[in-house]
Amino acid sequence: MPTENLATEGAKATATPDWFLRNNALVLSILAAILCTSSQVKFAEVQLLEFLFAFDLLLLTVWLLLHPQPIVLSRPLFRIGLRWVIFMVLALLMALYALRQDFYVGGNVSLLKQPFMVTLSREGELFLDVFFMLLLAEHYRRDPWLLRVGGWTYFWVGVAGALYSVVSAIGIAAHIELGGAGRNYRMVGFNNEGGSYGTYLLTVIFLTLAMMQAGWLSKRAGLWSMSLFAIALLGSQSKAALFEIAIFALVGPAVRLRGIKLLVTTCAVAAVLIIAFSVINVSALVSGYTSSISSYEQISNLSPDDGNIVVGRVAGLFLAPKMIAAHPLAGIGWGNYPIVRDDPQYRRSSPIVETNLDSPSLGPIDYVVELGLPLFLYFTWVELVPALPLIRKRIGFGLISLVLMQPIANWFGAHLNLTYPWVAAAIALGMVYGPEGQLGGEKQTQTTLPAPVEVPA
């Protein structure tokens, strides 16, 4: 559909009774795409985009109470939401069961970091992410004009961040600090942290691929854009992004090829990855961690105030296996790791740390520790299953990768409440299930949720 027609449709839609909901989605699309670039900028450990989601949920609730109307979701989106609701209920039950443990909570701890309350806060963050992913995806599915606004905003903000990073890195060489790169030339964009920025750039690259496939972006413009993103990605020095690229390099052939071509291509990609990991000396990194685990108790007692040792990945490698062995099925409770890590049965003779912001940062192991193995397997299925229809239909690699970005980012240490994979997934689902999408032409049942009860005047 030509852009002029889309704009005309957008103007006409403002006269319909749901003008507030549509314009709310428009503002939300633009602000969400902008705030995705600053996921590491927080107030009281809460991302700015989470504040926006919470405010907008309150606004929508008030509007629907004053103007009752049913909430409509397409069947594929409703099923995605239902699976997440089931996960949240099960996680809450496991957290109640975990209250039997001993907790070691420091003196200056907020209410939201207390036992069980920390799980409720995680559930609140997840609810906001899932709700607004589905809300935006449903708007995008029904409104191609709004979909393009969301997609293009996400793309251009990504371009701005990459340019800012590159210029900042050049400025460092001239002894001018602009903020988009550190003194070691590590590019951070507007995210303020290189590792997170690398993962964010992958979502922009995959969106660019999807836009090229949809005809929104010419091949030349797409290649120039991705060249810029690739420079910023390398400059981010993100180890997580490197491993995520390795996974997607294996996913790509699996999506497009079959038979002997798939086997040959997979072997070739695996060989390239093995060589790449040899060049960056991954074995030495693993060896270093193994050595740290075996001598963790001794090293941690010699340096009890060194955050690089007593919290984070090194400490997690020592503590997590003991937690899993003690609670393999029920876990220790979602969010409880920092308030049970000082239990003597886990830390042994290592020092008490009394930190309430610690995380093992070990990807899937984090979730096995807190959720238990059965719920972790269900959680993994919930994250992966939205991509299965896309893979079966062999839809473009860019769209499939955007939907898979959430689980793969989680596997390499990103927290579940990191907002930009959810926003990117909303755009991808809108493109796939919308009228111009490859699954949009299929018959889709509408699921109508009950309208809020009307408040008497």
C-alpha positions as CSV (number, residue, x, y, z in Angstrom):
1,M,0.0,0.0,0.0
2,P,1.5,3.4,-0.9
3,T,2.7,5.7,1.9
4,E,0.2,8.4,0.8
5,N,-2.8,6.0,1.2
6,L,-1.4,4.9,4.6
7,A,-1.2,8.5,5.8
8,T,-4.7,9.2,4.6
9,E,-6.0,6.2,6.4
10,G,-4.2,7.3,9.5
11,A,-5.9,10.7,9.3
12,K,-9.3,9.2,8.8
13,A,-8.9,6.8,11.7
14,T,-8.6,9.7,14.2
15,A,-12.4,10.4,13.7
16,T,-13.4,6.9,14.9
17,P,-14.6,6.2,18.4
18,D,-11.3,4.6,19.4
19,W,-9.3,7.6,18.5
20,F,-7.8,7.8,22.0
21,L,-6.5,4.2,21.9
22,R,-5.0,4.6,18.5
23,N,-3.3,7.9,19.3
24,N,-2.1,6.5,22.6
25,A,-0.5,3.6,20.6
26,L,1.1,6.2,18.2
27,V,2.7,8.1,21.1
28,L,3.7,4.9,22.8
29,S,5.3,3.6,19.7
30,I,7.5,6.6,19.2
31,L,8.5,7.0,22.9
32,A,9.1,3.2,23.3
33,A,11.4,3.2,20.3
34,I,13.4,6.2,21.7
35,L,13.6,4.9,25.2
36,C,14.8,1.5,24.0
37,T,18.2,3.2,23.4
38,S,18.6,4.0,27.1
39,S,17.7,0.8,28.8
40,Q,20.7,1.2,31.2
41,V,19.4,4.6,32.3
42,K,17.4,3.9,35.4
43,F,15.7,5.6,38.4
44,A,15.6,3.5,41.5
45,E,16.7,0.5,39.5
46,V,13.6,0.9,37.2
47,Q,14.1,1.5,33.4
48,L,12.6,4.7,32.0
49,L,10.5,2.7,29.6
50,E,9.1,0.7,32.5
51,F,7.9,4.0,34.0
52,L,6.3,4.9,30.7
53,F,4.6,1.4,30.6
54,A,3.3,1.8,34.1
55,F,1.9,5.3,33.5
56,D,0.3,4.2,30.2
57,L,-1.3,1.2,31.8
58,L,-2.9,3.5,34.4
59,L,-4.1,5.8,31.7
60,L,-5.6,3.0,29.7
61,T,-7.3,1.5,32.8
62,V,-9.0,4.9,33.5
63,W,-10.0,5.3,29.9
64,L,-11.6,1.8,29.7
65,L,-13.4,2.3,33.0
66,L,-14.9,5.6,31.6
67,H,-15.5,4.2,28.1
68,P,-16.1,0.4,28.5
69,Q,-15.3,-1.6,25.4
70,P,-14.0,-5.1,24.7
71,I,-10.3,-5.8,24.2
72,V,-9.7,-7.7,21.0
73,L,-6.6,-9.8,20.3
74,S,-6.0,-12.0,17.3
75,R,-5.8,-15.7,18.2
76,P,-1.9,-16.0,17.8
77,L,-1.3,-13.1,20.1
78,F,-3.8,-14.3,22.7
79,R,-2.1,-17.6,22.9
80,I,1.3,-15.9,23.4
81,G,-0.2,-13.9,26.2
82,L,-2.0,-16.9,27.8
83,R,1.3,-18.9,28.0
84,W,3.0,-16.0,29.8
85,V,0.1,-15.7,32.3
86,I,0.4,-19.4,33.1
87,F,4.2,-18.9,33.6
88,M,3.6,-16.0,36.0
89,V,1.1,-18.0,38.0
90,L,3.4,-20.9,38.3
91,A,6.4,-18.7,39.2
92,L,4.3,-17.1,41.9
93,L,3.4,-20.5,43.4
94,M,7.0,-21.5,43.4
95,A,8.0,-18.3,45.1
96,L,5.4,-19.0,47.9
97,Y,6.8,-22.5,48.3
98,A,10.4,-21.0,48.5
99,L,9.4,-19.0,51.6
100,R,10.4,-22.0,53.7
101,Q,14.1,-21.1,53.1
102,D,16.4,-18.9,55.2
103,F,16.8,-15.4,53.8
104,Y,19.8,-13.1,54.4
105,V,18.5,-9.6,53.8
106,G,20.8,-6.6,54.4
107,G,19.8,-3.7,56.6
108,N,19.1,-1.1,53.9
109,V,16.8,-3.0,51.6
110,S,13.7,-1.7,50.0
111,L,10.3,-3.3,50.4
112,L,10.5,-4.6,46.8
113,K,13.7,-6.6,47.5
114,Q,12.1,-8.5,50.5
115,P,11.3,-12.2,50.2
116,F,8.3,-12.8,47.9
117,M,7.9,-9.1,47.3
118,V,10.9,-9.4,44.9
119,T,9.0,-12.0,43.0
120,L,6.0,-9.8,42.8
121,S,8.1,-6.9,41.5
122,R,9.6,-9.2,38.8
123,E,6.0,-10.3,37.9
124,G,5.0,-6.7,37.6
125,E,7.8,-5.9,35.3
126,L,7.1,-9.0,33.1
127,F,3.4,-8.2,33.0
128,L,4.1,-4.7,31.7
129,D,6.5,-6.0,29.0
130,V,4.1,-8.8,27.8
131,F,1.0,-6.5,27.9
132,F,2.6,-3.7,25.9
133,M,4.2,-6.1,23.5
134,L,0.8,-7.6,22.7
135,L,-0.9,-4.2,22.7
136,L,1.5,-2.7,20.2
137,A,1.6,-5.9,18.1
138,E,-2.2,-5.9,17.9
139,H,-2.3,-2.2,16.9
140,Y,0.5,-2.9,14.3
141,R,-1.4,-5.9,13.0
142,R,-4.5,-3.9,12.3
143,D,-2.9,-0.6,11.2
144,P,-0.1,-0.7,8.6
145,W,0.5,3.1,9.0
146,L,1.1,2.7,12.7
147,L,3.3,-0.3,12.1
148,R,5.5,1.8,9.8
149,V,5.7,4.6,12.3
150,G,6.9,2.2,15.0
151,G,9.3,0.4,12.7
152,W,10.8,3.5,11.1
153,T,11.2,5.2,14.5
154,Y,13.1,2.2,15.9
155,F,15.3,2.2,12.8
156,W,16.2,5.9,12.8
157,V,16.8,6.0,16.5
158,G,19.2,3.1,15.9
159,V,20.9,5.0,13.1
160,A,21.3,8.1,15.4
161,G,22.8,6.0,18.2
162,A,25.3,4.4,15.9
163,L,26.4,7.7,14.3
164,Y,26.7,9.2,17.8
165,S,28.9,6.2,18.9
166,V,31.2,6.5,15.8
167,V,31.6,10.2,16.1
168,S,32.3,9.9,19.9
169,A,35.0,7.3,19.2
170,I,36.6,9.6,16.7
171,G,36.4,12.4,19.3
172,I,38.2,10.2,21.9
173,A,41.2,10.1,19.5
174,A,41.1,13.9,19.4
175,H,40.8,14.0,23.3
176,I,37.2,15.1,23.0
177,E,34.7,13.2,25.1
178,L,31.1,13.3,23.7
179,G,29.7,10.4,25.7
180,G,28.9,7.8,23.1
181,A,32.2,6.0,23.6
182,G,34.6,5.4,26.5
183,R,38.2,6.1,26.7
184,N,39.0,2.6,25.6
185,Y,37.0,3.4,22.4
186,R,34.2,1.1,23.5
187,M,31.0,2.4,21.8
188,V,27.9,2.6,24.0
189,G,25.4,4.7,22.0
190,F,22.7,6.1,24.2
191,N,22.7,2.9,26.3
192,N,25.6,3.8,28.6
193,E,26.9,0.2,28.6
194,G,28.6,-1.6,25.7
195,G,27.3,-5.1,26.3
196,S,23.7,-4.1,26.3
197,Y,24.3,-1.8,23.3
198,G,25.7,-4.7,21.3
199,T,22.5,-6.7,21.9
200,Y,20.3,-3.7,21.0
201,L,22.2,-3.2,17.7
202,L,21.4,-6.8,16.8
203,T,17.7,-6.0,17.0
204,V,18.2,-2.9,14.8
205,I,20.1,-5.0,12.2
206,F,17.4,-7.7,12.1
207,L,14.7,-5.0,11.8
208,T,16.7,-3.6,8.8
209,L,16.7,-7.0,7.2
210,A,12.9,-7.3,7.7
211,M,12.3,-3.8,6.3
212,M,14.4,-4.7,3.2
213,Q,12.4,-7.8,2.7
214,A,9.1,-5.9,3.1
215,G,10.2,-3.3,0.6
216,W,10.3,-0.5,3.0
217,L,14.0,0.0,2.5
218,S,16.0,-0.3,-0.7
219,K,18.9,-2.8,-0.9
220,R,21.5,0.0,-1.1
221,A,20.1,2.0,1.8
222,G,19.8,-1.2,3.8
223,L,23.4,-2.3,3.2
224,W,24.8,1.2,4.1
225,S,22.7,1.2,7.3
226,M,23.9,-2.3,8.3
227,S,27.5,-1.3,7.6
228,L,27.1,1.5,10.1
229,F,25.5,-0.8,12.6
230,A,28.2,-3.4,12.1
231,I,30.9,-0.8,12.9
232,A,29.1,0.2,16.1
233,L,28.5,-3.4,17.0
234,L,32.2,-4.2,16.7
235,G,33.0,-1.0,18.7
236,S,30.6,-2.1,21.5
237,Q,33.0,-5.0,22.3
238,S,30.0,-6.9,23.5
239,K,30.8,-10.5,24.3
240,A,27.1,-11.3,24.7
241,A,26.4,-10.0,21.2
242,L,29.3,-12.2,19.8
243,F,27.7,-15.3,21.2
244,E,24.3,-14.3,20.0
245,I,25.7,-13.8,16.5
246,A,27.0,-17.3,16.7
247,I,23.6,-18.7,17.5
248,F,21.9,-16.7,14.8
249,A,24.6,-17.8,12.3
250,L,23.4,-21.4,12.9
251,V,19.7,-20.4,12.9
252,G,19.9,-18.7,9.5
253,P,20.8,-21.8,7.4
254,A,18.3,-23.9,9.4
255,V,15.5,-21.5,8.4
256,R,16.4,-21.2,4.7
257,L,18.0,-24.5,3.7
258,R,17.1,-28.2,3.7
259,G,18.8,-31.6,3.2
260,I,22.5,-31.7,2.2
261,K,22.7,-27.9,1.7
262,L,21.7,-27.4,5.3
263,L,24.3,-30.0,6.5
264,V,27.1,-28.5,4.5
265,T,26.3,-24.9,5.4
266,T,25.9,-25.8,9.1
267,C,29.3,-27.5,9.1
268,A,30.9,-24.5,7.4
269,V,29.4,-22.0,9.8
270,A,30.4,-24.2,12.8
271,A,34.0,-24.3,11.4
272,V,34.1,-20.5,11.1
273,L,32.8,-20.1,14.6
274,I,35.4,-22.5,16.0
275,I,38.2,-20.6,14.3
276,A,36.7,-17.3,15.5
277,F,36.5,-18.6,19.1
278,S,40.1,-19.9,18.9
279,V,41.3,-16.4,17.7
280,I,39.6,-14.7,20.7
281,N,40.9,-17.4,23.0
282,V,37.6,-18.5,24.5
283,S,39.4,-21.6,26.0
284,A,41.6,-19.3,28.1
285,L,38.5,-17.4,29.3
286,V,36.9,-20.7,30.3
287,S,40.1,-21.9,32.0
288,G,40.3,-18.7,34.0
289,Y,36.7,-19.2,35.2
290,T,37.4,-22.8,36.1
291,S,40.5,-21.8,38.1
292,S,38.5,-19.1,39.9
293,I,35.8,-21.6,40.9
294,S,38.2,-24.1,42.4
295,S,39.9,-21.4,44.5
296,Y,36.9,-19.1,45.1
297,E,36.6,-19.6,48.8
298,Q,40.3,-18.7,49.3
299,I,40.3,-15.8,46.8
300,S,37.0,-14.3,48.1
301,N,38.3,-14.3,51.7
302,L,41.5,-12.5,50.6
303,S,39.5,-9.9,48.7
304,P,36.0,-9.7,50.4
305,D,35.4,-6.2,49.1
306,D,36.3,-6.9,45.4
307,G,33.1,-6.8,43.5
308,N,34.7,-8.6,40.5
309,I,35.2,-11.6,42.7
310,V,32.5,-11.8,45.4
311,V,29.5,-10.9,43.2
312,G,28.6,-11.5,39.6
313,R,29.7,-14.3,37.3
314,V,32.7,-15.7,39.3
315,A,30.6,-16.0,42.5
316,G,27.7,-17.3,40.5
317,L,29.7,-20.2,39.1
318,F,30.6,-21.2,42.7
319,L,27.1,-20.7,44.2
320,A,24.7,-21.7,41.5
321,P,25.5,-25.4,41.3
322,K,25.0,-25.8,45.0
323,M,21.6,-24.0,44.8
324,I,20.5,-26.2,41.9
325,A,21.6,-29.4,43.8
326,A,19.6,-28.3,46.9
327,H,16.5,-27.2,44.9
328,P,16.5,-28.9,41.5
329,L,12.7,-28.9,41.0
330,A,11.2,-25.9,42.8
331,G,14.2,-23.5,42.6
332,I,15.0,-20.9,45.2
333,G,12.2,-18.5,44.0
334,W,12.2,-16.0,41.2
335,G,14.4,-13.0,42.2
336,N,15.6,-14.6,45.4
337,Y,19.2,-15.3,44.5
338,P,20.7,-12.1,46.1
339,I,18.8,-12.7,49.4
340,V,19.7,-16.4,49.8
341,R,23.3,-16.4,48.4
342,D,24.8,-15.8,51.9
343,D,23.2,-19.0,53.2
344,P,26.2,-21.1,54.7
345,Q,25.1,-24.2,52.7
346,Y,25.8,-22.3,49.5
347,R,28.7,-19.9,50.3
348,R,30.5,-22.4,52.5
349,S,33.5,-20.6,54.0
350,S,33.4,-17.6,51.6
351,P,32.6,-14.2,53.1
352,I,29.1,-12.8,53.7
353,V,28.5,-10.1,51.0
354,E,25.0,-8.7,52.0
355,T,24.2,-7.4,48.5
356,N,20.7,-7.2,47.2
357,L,21.5,-6.5,43.5
358,D,23.6,-9.6,42.8
359,S,23.0,-12.0,39.9
360,P,24.9,-15.0,38.6
361,S,24.8,-13.5,35.1
362,L,25.0,-17.0,33.7
363,G,22.1,-17.0,31.3
364,P,20.0,-20.1,31.5
365,I,21.6,-21.1,34.8
366,D,20.1,-18.0,36.4
367,Y,16.6,-19.2,35.6
368,V,17.3,-22.9,36.6
369,V,18.5,-21.6,40.0
370,E,15.5,-19.5,40.7
371,L,12.7,-21.3,38.8
372,G,13.7,-24.9,39.1
373,L,14.3,-27.2,36.1
374,P,10.6,-28.0,35.2
375,L,9.5,-24.3,35.2
376,F,12.6,-23.3,33.4
377,L,11.8,-25.7,30.6
378,Y,8.3,-24.4,30.3
379,F,9.6,-20.8,30.4
380,T,12.0,-21.7,27.5
381,W,9.1,-23.2,25.5
382,V,7.0,-20.0,26.1
383,E,9.8,-17.9,24.7
384,L,10.5,-20.0,21.7
385,V,7.1,-21.1,20.6
386,P,6.1,-17.7,19.0
387,A,8.8,-18.2,16.4
388,L,7.7,-21.7,15.4
389,P,4.9,-20.6,12.9
390,L,7.4,-18.3,11.3
391,I,10.0,-21.0,11.0
392,R,7.5,-23.5,9.6
393,K,6.4,-21.0,6.9
394,R,10.1,-20.1,6.3
395,I,9.4,-16.4,6.8
396,G,12.4,-14.1,6.4
397,F,15.4,-14.4,8.7
398,G,15.1,-10.9,10.0
399,L,11.6,-11.4,11.4
400,I,12.4,-14.8,12.8
401,S,15.5,-13.4,14.5
402,L,13.5,-10.5,16.0
403,V,11.1,-12.9,17.6
404,L,14.0,-15.1,18.8
405,M,15.9,-12.2,20.2
406,Q,14.3,-12.4,23.6
407,P,15.2,-16.0,24.5
408,I,18.7,-15.8,22.9
409,A,19.5,-12.6,24.8
410,N,18.3,-14.2,28.0
411,W,20.6,-17.2,27.4
412,F,23.6,-14.9,27.3
413,G,22.8,-12.9,30.5
414,A,20.2,-10.3,29.5
415,H,17.5,-9.9,32.1
416,L,14.0,-10.8,31.2
417,N,12.8,-7.3,31.9
418,L,15.2,-5.7,29.4
419,T,12.7,-3.8,27.4
420,Y,13.9,-3.4,23.8
421,P,13.6,-7.1,22.8
422,W,9.9,-6.9,23.7
423,V,9.4,-3.7,21.6
424,A,11.3,-5.3,18.7
425,A,9.2,-8.5,18.9
426,A,6.0,-6.3,18.8
427,I,7.1,-4.8,15.5
428,A,8.0,-8.3,14.1
429,L,4.7,-9.8,15.2
430,G,2.8,-6.8,13.7
431,M,4.7,-7.3,10.4
432,V,4.0,-11.1,10.3
433,Y,0.3,-11.1,11.2
434,G,-0.7,-7.8,9.6
435,P,-2.6,-7.5,6.3
436,E,0.7,-7.1,4.4
437,G,2.5,-9.9,6.4
438,Q,3.1,-13.5,5.3
439,L,0.7,-14.9,7.9
440,G,-1.7,-12.0,7.7
441,G,-3.7,-13.5,4.8
442,E,-4.5,-16.6,6.8
443,K,-7.8,-16.8,8.7
444,Q,-7.3,-15.6,12.2
445,T,-9.9,-15.9,15.0
446,Q,-10.4,-12.9,17.1
447,T,-10.4,-13.4,20.9
448,T,-12.5,-10.8,22.7
449,L,-11.8,-10.2,26.4
450,P,-14.6,-8.9,28.6
451,A,-15.1,-5.1,28.8
452,P,-14.4,-3.5,32.1
453,V,-17.5,-3.0,34.3
454,E,-19.0,0.4,33.7
455,V,-18.8,2.7,36.6
456,P,-22.2,4.2,37.5
457,A,-22.4,8.0,37.1
